[in-house]
Amino acid sequence: MKKLRSSGFSLIELLIVIAITGIIAALAVPSYQDMLERNRLKQAAESLAADMRYARTEALKRSTDLKLTLTAGWCYGIDDGDTACACGTAGDCAIKAVDGSQFEGIALDGSNDVSFYFRRGTASDKTLTLSSAHYGASVVVSLLGRVRICTPDGATGLPSYPDCD
């Protein structure tokens, strides 16, 4: 009579595989959270820079000065140069309003206005700094209206951006 040999894993083998999987997962989670933090900061900086470029382009296109107004609590809006936009108020920003709550864990320094002038495409010279728990990025607008992203002094920056001069 033939003995049937059961196939499969023993309980010991299964426990060893589960333990190894747990160790690998414990090593991977902090790295994954760090990557999410960097990506949120990069997304916020790129969004702010893109909206500043958009405001400059719209000022040239509409032949009117525009103002990007940043408010405490991290909200910004684009409106004509005569009025400041309170982006928490519905319909107050004529061109665009962005609520920063979509960028969880990212802080924007203070409240500033950046003006974009249509005559020569120039702008007010400003540096706006965004930060997370471990990283920082600055969005710099030059007098010529050029918008760039860089790493502020004393901050751990994102790998793809140079140091601010």
C-alpha positions as CSV (number, residue, x, y, z in Angstrom):
1,M,0.0,0.0,0.0
2,K,1.3,3.4,-0.9
3,K,1.5,6.2,1.6
4,L,0.2,9.5,0.4
5,R,2.6,12.3,1.2
6,S,0.8,15.6,1.8
7,S,2.3,18.6,0.0
8,G,2.4,22.2,1.3
9,F,4.1,24.2,4.0
10,S,4.7,23.3,7.5
11,L,3.7,25.7,10.3
12,I,7.4,26.5,11.0
13,E,8.1,27.4,7.4
14,L,5.0,29.6,7.3
15,L,6.0,31.5,10.5
16,I,9.5,32.1,9.1
17,V,8.2,33.6,5.9
18,I,5.7,35.8,7.9
19,A,8.6,37.0,10.2
20,I,10.8,37.9,7.2
21,T,8.0,39.7,5.5
22,G,7.3,41.7,8.7
23,I,11.0,42.7,9.0
24,I,11.1,43.9,5.4
25,A,7.9,45.9,5.8
26,A,9.1,47.5,9.0
27,L,12.3,48.7,7.1
28,A,10.3,50.0,4.1
29,V,7.6,52.0,5.8
30,P,9.8,55.0,7.0
31,S,11.3,55.3,3.6
32,Y,7.9,55.3,2.0
33,Q,6.6,58.0,4.4
34,D,9.7,60.1,3.6
35,M,9.0,59.8,-0.1
36,L,5.4,60.9,0.4
37,E,6.6,64.0,2.3
38,R,9.0,65.0,-0.4
39,N,6.4,64.5,-3.1
40,R,3.8,66.6,-1.3
41,L,6.3,69.4,-0.9
42,K,7.4,69.2,-4.5
43,Q,3.8,69.2,-5.7
44,A,3.0,72.3,-3.6
45,A,6.1,74.2,-4.8
46,E,5.5,73.2,-8.5
47,S,1.8,74.3,-8.2
48,L,2.7,77.7,-6.7
49,A,5.4,78.3,-9.3
50,A,3.1,77.3,-12.1
51,D,0.3,79.6,-10.8
52,M,2.8,82.5,-10.6
53,R,3.8,81.9,-14.2
54,Y,0.2,81.7,-15.1
55,A,-0.5,85.1,-13.4
56,R,2.4,86.7,-15.3
57,T,1.1,85.3,-18.6
58,E,-2.5,86.5,-17.8
59,A,-1.2,90.0,-16.9
60,L,0.5,90.3,-20.3
61,K,-2.5,88.8,-22.1
62,R,-5.1,91.0,-20.4
63,S,-2.9,94.1,-20.5
64,T,-3.6,94.7,-16.8
65,D,-1.6,94.3,-13.6
66,L,-2.4,91.2,-11.6
67,K,-1.8,90.3,-8.0
68,L,-1.2,86.9,-6.5
69,T,-2.4,87.3,-2.8
70,L,-1.2,84.8,-0.2
71,T,-3.2,84.6,3.0
72,A,-2.3,83.0,6.4
73,G,-3.5,79.5,6.6
74,W,-2.0,78.9,3.1
75,C,-4.4,79.9,0.5
76,Y,-3.7,82.1,-2.5
77,G,-5.6,83.7,-5.2
78,I,-5.1,85.7,-8.4
79,D,-7.0,88.9,-9.0
80,D,-6.6,92.2,-10.8
81,G,-4.0,94.6,-9.4
82,D,-6.5,97.0,-7.8
83,T,-7.9,94.6,-5.2
84,A,-6.5,92.0,-2.9
85,C,-8.1,88.6,-3.2
86,A,-9.5,87.0,0.0
87,C,-9.4,83.4,-1.3
88,G,-11.5,82.1,1.6
89,T,-14.4,84.2,0.3
90,A,-16.3,82.5,-2.5
91,G,-16.1,84.4,-5.8
92,D,-13.7,87.1,-4.5
93,C,-10.8,86.0,-6.7
94,A,-11.7,86.9,-10.2
95,I,-9.1,84.6,-11.9
96,K,-8.1,81.8,-9.7
97,A,-8.1,80.6,-6.0
98,V,-6.2,77.7,-4.6
99,D,-6.8,76.2,-1.1
100,G,-3.6,74.7,0.4
101,S,-5.5,72.1,2.4
102,Q,-4.8,69.7,-0.5
103,F,-1.1,69.9,0.4
104,E,-1.3,68.1,3.8
105,G,1.7,68.8,6.1
106,I,3.1,71.6,4.0
107,A,3.4,75.2,5.5
108,L,3.7,78.4,3.5
109,D,5.5,81.3,5.2
110,G,3.4,84.3,6.1
111,S,1.2,86.3,3.9
112,N,2.7,88.2,0.9
113,D,1.5,89.7,-2.3
114,V,3.3,89.2,-5.6
115,S,2.4,91.8,-8.3
116,F,2.8,91.1,-12.0
117,Y,3.0,94.1,-14.3
118,F,1.8,93.8,-17.8
119,R,3.9,96.6,-19.4
120,R,7.2,94.6,-19.5
121,G,6.2,91.3,-17.8
122,T,8.0,92.3,-14.7
123,A,7.0,91.4,-11.1
124,S,7.7,92.4,-7.5
125,D,10.8,90.6,-6.2
126,K,9.6,88.0,-3.6
127,T,10.7,84.7,-2.1
128,L,8.1,82.4,-0.7
129,T,9.2,79.4,1.4
130,L,7.3,76.2,1.7
131,S,8.3,73.6,4.3
132,S,7.4,70.2,5.6
133,A,8.6,68.4,8.7
134,H,12.0,67.6,7.2
135,Y,12.3,69.5,3.9
136,G,12.1,73.0,2.5
137,A,11.7,74.7,-0.9
138,S,11.5,78.3,-2.0
139,V,9.7,79.8,-4.9
140,V,11.5,82.9,-6.1
141,V,10.1,85.6,-8.3
142,S,12.7,88.0,-9.8
143,L,12.1,91.6,-10.8
144,L,12.1,90.4,-14.4
145,G,9.2,88.0,-13.7
146,R,11.2,84.8,-13.8
147,V,9.9,82.2,-11.4
148,R,12.2,79.4,-10.1
149,I,12.3,76.9,-7.3
150,C,15.3,76.4,-5.1
151,T,16.4,75.1,-1.7
152,P,16.6,77.7,1.0
153,D,19.7,78.1,3.2
154,G,19.8,75.8,6.2
155,A,17.0,73.5,4.9
156,T,17.2,70.0,3.6
157,G,16.1,70.4,0.0
158,L,14.5,68.3,-2.6
159,P,17.1,66.5,-4.8
160,S,15.9,68.1,-8.0
161,Y,16.3,71.8,-7.0
162,P,19.5,73.8,-6.6
163,D,20.4,75.9,-3.6
164,C,19.1,79.5,-3.5
165,D,21.7,82.1,-4.3
